[in-house]
Amino acid sequence: MPITPEQRDEIDRLRAVTATTRRATVPALEDILYQPLEVLDHGFVRVIDYMGDDAAVVQAARVSYGKGTKKVSEDSGLIKYLMRHRHSTPFEMCEIKFHVKLPIFVARQWIRHRTANVNEYSARYSILDREFYVPAPEQLGAQAVVNRQGRGDVLEGEEAANVMRLLREDSERAYSHYEEMLNHREDGTVIDPNRQGLARELARMNLSLNYYTQWYWKVDLHNLLHFLSLRADAHAQYEIRVYADAMLDVVKRWVPAVYESFTEYRMGGAHLSRTGLDVVKRLLAGEPVTQEASGLSKREWRELMDQLGRSES
């Protein structure tokens, strides 16, 4: 299950309390505060705390840029201007703290974003739960031939069934051996009172990367948007992308004007190289341009044509 009974009790207790404050609050985000947004088979994302809103971005920008922003009469217009011209500092004025439960291999991808404050569940002090990630059958992709980091066609039939069996059997066996080495069960009870058991910091190395860990992850809005621009992208690995998608929905609730500008200029926009922009200008002028004459590599050409919605020529 995504959350434990103890966590559910804590969530209910926290959500039962309403505080009066002069600080900015966002009703749409308050509606889901502390609540787990379920991801994968046992994971979740929870908003624990936040600071600021759309107005905080505008406020910081007007202090920073002063008269230079007076031509933009509406807050949403200013936010779009900031996003469009990559003036990132005002977005750093907002912060948010998440509680995330995720497979260890996803956490190892995630932690590469070194722009947040992280505190992870410690398997040196506590016993990990018997919870491990097993992909849904439609996510069992073969190794892609072209993209060494990606997936190809979905496995089917006996091969897919065998993969699912191996994942479950290996994970169950590893946890049983983990408990045996600890000499403690998942609930903390002793297995054999005549044995000492191995230290938790050593026994944990027997578990595979699909076991779940948890952490608190606090980040400012600018760095959160950078994370989402990479991890909510269609090219990101599915298992981290679904977490990014859940967090993108949180951003939509929290700072809707920022969300609108982010999806317009970053998620829905395109970045062109100098040579790529020159190709676009030549095409608009009616010039027939080929890859060979474009100055772009075959891969760059293919990516540009995809961005422009044109078949390769």
C-alpha positions as CSV (number, residue, x, y, z in Angstrom):
1,M,0.0,0.0,0.0
2,P,1.3,3.5,-0.7
3,I,1.0,4.8,2.8
4,T,1.1,3.1,6.2
5,P,-1.7,3.3,8.8
6,E,0.5,5.5,10.9
7,Q,1.0,7.9,8.0
8,R,-2.7,7.9,7.3
9,D,-3.3,8.8,11.0
10,E,-0.8,11.7,10.7
11,I,-2.4,12.9,7.5
12,D,-5.8,13.0,9.0
13,R,-4.5,14.8,12.1
14,L,-2.7,17.4,10.1
15,R,-5.7,18.0,7.7
16,A,-8.0,18.4,10.7
17,V,-6.1,21.5,11.8
18,T,-6.8,24.9,10.2
19,A,-4.5,27.8,11.0
20,T,-5.1,31.5,10.6
21,T,-2.3,33.3,8.8
22,R,-1.4,36.5,7.0
23,R,0.9,34.5,4.7
24,A,-0.3,33.9,1.1
25,T,-2.2,30.6,0.7
26,V,-3.5,28.9,-2.4
27,P,-6.9,27.2,-1.9
28,A,-6.4,24.7,-4.7
29,L,-3.2,23.5,-3.2
30,E,-4.6,23.6,0.4
31,D,-7.2,21.1,-0.9
32,I,-4.5,18.4,-1.4
33,L,-2.0,19.4,1.3
34,Y,-0.6,16.3,3.0
35,Q,-2.7,14.0,0.8
36,P,-0.8,11.3,-1.1
37,L,-1.0,11.4,-4.9
38,E,-0.5,7.8,-5.8
39,V,2.3,7.0,-8.3
40,L,3.3,3.5,-9.7
41,D,2.3,0.5,-7.6
42,H,3.4,1.7,-4.1
43,G,4.7,5.2,-4.6
44,F,3.3,8.6,-3.9
45,V,3.9,12.4,-3.9
46,R,2.7,14.6,-1.1
47,V,2.9,18.3,-0.6
48,I,4.0,19.0,2.9
49,D,4.5,22.7,2.9
50,Y,4.9,25.6,0.5
51,M,5.8,29.3,0.4
52,G,4.6,31.9,-2.0
53,D,2.2,32.0,-5.0
54,D,2.0,33.7,-8.4
55,A,1.9,37.1,-6.7
56,A,5.2,36.4,-5.0
57,V,6.9,35.9,-8.4
58,V,5.4,39.2,-9.6
59,Q,6.4,41.0,-6.3
60,A,10.0,39.9,-6.6
61,A,10.2,40.8,-10.2
62,R,8.9,44.3,-9.6
63,V,11.4,44.9,-6.8
64,S,14.2,43.5,-8.9
65,Y,13.5,45.2,-12.2
66,G,11.6,48.3,-11.1
67,K,10.6,50.7,-13.9
68,G,11.6,48.2,-16.6
69,T,8.5,46.1,-15.8
70,K,5.9,48.9,-15.7
71,K,5.1,48.4,-19.4
72,V,3.6,45.0,-18.5
73,S,0.3,45.9,-17.0
74,E,-0.9,42.5,-16.0
75,D,0.7,40.0,-13.6
76,S,0.2,37.1,-16.0
77,G,1.9,39.2,-18.7
78,L,4.9,39.8,-16.5
79,I,5.2,36.2,-15.6
80,K,5.1,35.3,-19.3
81,Y,7.8,37.9,-20.0
82,L,10.0,36.4,-17.2
83,M,9.6,32.9,-18.5
84,R,10.0,33.9,-22.1
85,H,13.3,35.8,-21.4
86,R,14.6,33.3,-18.8
87,H,14.6,35.7,-15.9
88,S,14.7,33.0,-13.4
89,T,15.4,34.8,-10.1
90,P,11.8,35.8,-9.3
91,F,10.8,32.2,-9.5
92,E,13.3,31.3,-6.8
93,M,11.1,33.3,-4.3
94,C,8.6,30.4,-4.1
95,E,9.4,27.1,-2.4
96,I,7.7,23.8,-1.9
97,K,8.4,20.7,0.1
98,F,7.4,17.2,-1.0
99,H,7.3,13.9,0.7
100,V,8.0,11.3,-2.0
101,K,8.0,7.5,-1.9
102,L,9.8,6.1,-4.9
103,P,11.8,3.0,-6.1
104,I,15.5,3.3,-5.3
105,F,16.6,3.3,-9.0
106,V,14.2,6.3,-9.6
107,A,15.7,8.0,-6.6
108,R,19.2,7.6,-8.0
109,Q,18.1,9.4,-11.2
110,W,16.3,12.0,-9.3
111,I,19.2,12.9,-7.0
112,R,21.3,14.0,-9.9
113,H,19.3,17.2,-9.7
114,R,21.5,18.8,-7.1
115,T,19.4,21.9,-6.6
116,A,17.2,20.8,-3.7
117,N,17.3,20.0,0.0
118,V,16.9,16.2,0.5
119,N,16.5,14.1,3.6
120,E,16.0,10.4,2.8
121,Y,14.7,7.5,4.9
122,S,17.7,5.8,6.5
123,A,18.0,2.0,6.2
124,R,20.9,2.3,8.7
125,Y,18.4,3.0,11.5
126,S,15.1,1.5,10.2
127,I,14.0,-1.7,8.5
128,L,12.7,-1.1,4.9
129,D,9.2,-2.2,4.0
130,R,8.6,-5.3,1.9
131,E,7.5,-3.1,-1.0
132,F,9.1,-3.3,-4.4
133,Y,8.2,-2.0,-7.8
134,V,7.1,-4.4,-10.6
135,P,6.3,-2.7,-13.9
136,A,2.9,-3.1,-15.5
137,P,3.0,-5.5,-18.4
138,E,2.7,-2.6,-20.9
139,Q,5.9,-1.1,-19.5
140,L,8.1,-4.1,-20.1
141,G,9.9,-2.7,-23.1
142,A,12.9,-4.3,-24.8
143,Q,16.1,-2.5,-25.2
144,A,15.8,0.1,-27.9
145,V,18.2,-0.4,-30.8
146,V,18.8,3.3,-31.6
147,N,18.6,4.9,-28.1
148,R,20.8,3.1,-25.7
149,Q,19.0,4.7,-22.8
150,G,15.5,3.9,-23.9
151,R,13.0,1.2,-24.5
152,G,11.8,-0.5,-27.7
153,D,8.8,-2.7,-28.4
154,V,6.9,-4.2,-25.5
155,L,7.8,-7.7,-24.5
156,E,4.9,-10.2,-25.0
157,G,3.9,-13.8,-24.3
158,E,6.2,-16.2,-22.5
159,E,9.2,-13.7,-22.4
160,A,7.1,-11.1,-20.6
161,A,5.6,-13.6,-18.2
162,N,9.1,-14.9,-17.4
163,V,10.4,-11.3,-16.7
164,M,7.5,-10.6,-14.3
165,R,8.1,-13.9,-12.5
166,L,11.9,-13.2,-12.1
167,L,11.2,-9.7,-10.8
168,R,8.8,-10.9,-8.2
169,E,10.8,-14.0,-7.1
170,D,14.1,-12.2,-6.9
171,S,12.6,-9.3,-4.9
172,E,10.8,-11.7,-2.5
173,R,13.9,-13.8,-2.0
174,A,16.1,-10.8,-1.4
175,Y,13.7,-9.5,1.3
176,S,13.5,-12.8,3.0
177,H,17.2,-13.0,3.1
178,Y,17.3,-9.4,4.3
179,E,15.1,-10.3,7.2
180,E,17.1,-13.5,7.9
181,M,20.4,-11.5,8.1
182,L,18.8,-8.8,10.3
183,N,17.2,-11.5,12.5
184,H,14.1,-9.2,12.5
185,R,10.9,-9.4,10.6
186,E,9.3,-6.4,8.8
187,D,7.3,-5.5,11.9
188,G,10.5,-5.5,14.0
189,T,9.9,-8.7,15.9
190,V,12.9,-11.0,16.5
191,I,13.1,-14.2,14.4
192,D,15.6,-16.2,16.6
193,P,16.4,-14.9,20.1
194,N,19.6,-16.9,20.0
195,R,21.1,-15.0,17.1
196,Q,22.4,-11.4,17.1
197,G,21.6,-10.5,13.5
198,L,23.6,-8.5,11.0
199,A,23.7,-4.7,11.3
200,R,21.0,-2.9,9.3
201,E,23.6,-0.8,7.5
202,L,25.1,-4.0,6.1
203,A,22.0,-6.1,5.6
204,R,20.4,-3.4,3.4
205,M,23.0,-4.0,0.6
206,N,21.2,-7.2,-0.3
207,L,18.1,-5.4,-1.5
208,S,17.6,-4.6,-5.2
209,L,17.1,-1.2,-6.8
210,N,13.3,-1.7,-7.2
211,Y,12.7,-1.5,-3.5
212,Y,11.0,1.7,-2.3
213,T,12.7,4.4,-0.3
214,Q,11.2,7.8,0.9
215,W,12.4,11.3,1.2
216,Y,11.5,14.9,1.9
217,W,12.5,17.0,-1.1
218,K,12.4,20.8,-0.8
219,V,13.0,23.0,-3.8
220,D,12.4,26.5,-5.1
221,L,10.1,27.0,-8.0
222,H,12.8,27.8,-10.6
223,N,14.7,24.6,-9.9
224,L,11.4,22.6,-9.8
225,L,10.5,23.9,-13.2
226,H,13.9,22.9,-14.5
227,F,13.4,19.4,-13.0
228,L,10.0,19.1,-14.7
229,S,11.2,20.3,-18.0
230,L,13.5,17.3,-18.1
231,R,11.6,14.7,-16.3
232,A,8.1,15.4,-17.5
233,D,9.4,15.2,-21.0
234,A,8.3,12.4,-23.3
235,H,11.9,11.2,-23.6
236,A,12.3,10.7,-19.8
237,Q,12.1,7.2,-18.3
238,Y,8.5,6.3,-17.6
239,E,9.1,5.6,-13.9
240,I,10.4,9.1,-13.1
241,R,8.1,10.8,-15.6
242,V,5.0,9.7,-13.8
243,Y,6.3,11.4,-10.6
244,A,7.1,14.5,-12.6
245,D,3.5,14.5,-14.1
246,A,2.0,14.4,-10.6
247,M,4.2,17.3,-9.5
248,L,3.3,19.2,-12.7
249,D,-0.3,19.0,-11.6
250,V,0.7,20.3,-8.2
251,V,2.4,23.3,-9.9
252,K,-0.9,23.9,-11.9
253,R,-2.8,24.1,-8.6
254,W,-0.1,26.2,-6.8
255,V,0.9,28.8,-9.3
256,P,-1.5,28.6,-12.3
257,A,-0.1,31.7,-14.1
258,V,3.4,30.3,-13.8
259,Y,2.1,26.9,-15.0
260,E,0.5,28.5,-18.0
261,S,3.7,30.3,-19.0
262,F,5.9,27.2,-18.3
263,T,3.8,24.9,-20.5
264,E,3.6,27.6,-23.2
265,Y,7.3,28.5,-23.4
266,R,9.2,25.6,-22.0
267,M,7.2,22.4,-22.3
268,G,5.4,23.4,-25.5
269,G,8.1,25.5,-27.0
270,A,11.3,24.6,-28.8
271,H,14.9,25.7,-28.5
272,L,16.7,26.2,-31.8
273,S,20.4,26.4,-32.5
274,R,21.8,29.2,-34.6
275,T,22.1,26.9,-37.6
276,G,18.6,25.5,-36.9
277,L,17.1,29.0,-36.8
278,D,18.9,29.8,-40.1
279,V,17.3,26.7,-41.6
280,V,13.8,27.8,-40.5
281,K,14.4,31.3,-42.0
282,R,15.5,29.7,-45.3
283,L,12.4,27.4,-45.4
284,L,10.1,30.4,-44.7
285,A,11.7,32.2,-47.6
286,G,10.7,29.3,-49.8
287,E,14.2,27.9,-50.3
288,P,14.3,24.1,-50.6
289,V,16.7,22.9,-47.9
290,T,18.2,19.4,-47.5
291,Q,20.0,17.9,-44.6
292,E,23.2,17.8,-46.5
293,A,23.0,21.5,-47.3
294,S,21.7,22.6,-43.9
295,G,24.8,22.4,-41.8
296,L,23.0,20.1,-39.3
297,S,23.9,16.6,-38.5
298,K,21.4,13.9,-39.4
299,R,20.2,13.7,-35.9
300,E,19.9,17.4,-35.5
301,W,18.0,17.6,-38.8
302,R,15.7,14.8,-37.8
303,E,15.0,16.6,-34.4
304,L,14.3,19.9,-36.2
305,M,12.0,18.4,-38.7
306,D,10.1,16.7,-35.8
307,Q,9.8,20.1,-34.1
308,L,8.4,21.6,-37.2
309,G,6.0,18.8,-37.9
310,R,7.6,18.0,-41.3
311,S,8.6,14.7,-42.6
312,E,12.2,14.1,-43.2
313,S,13.5,15.0,-46.7
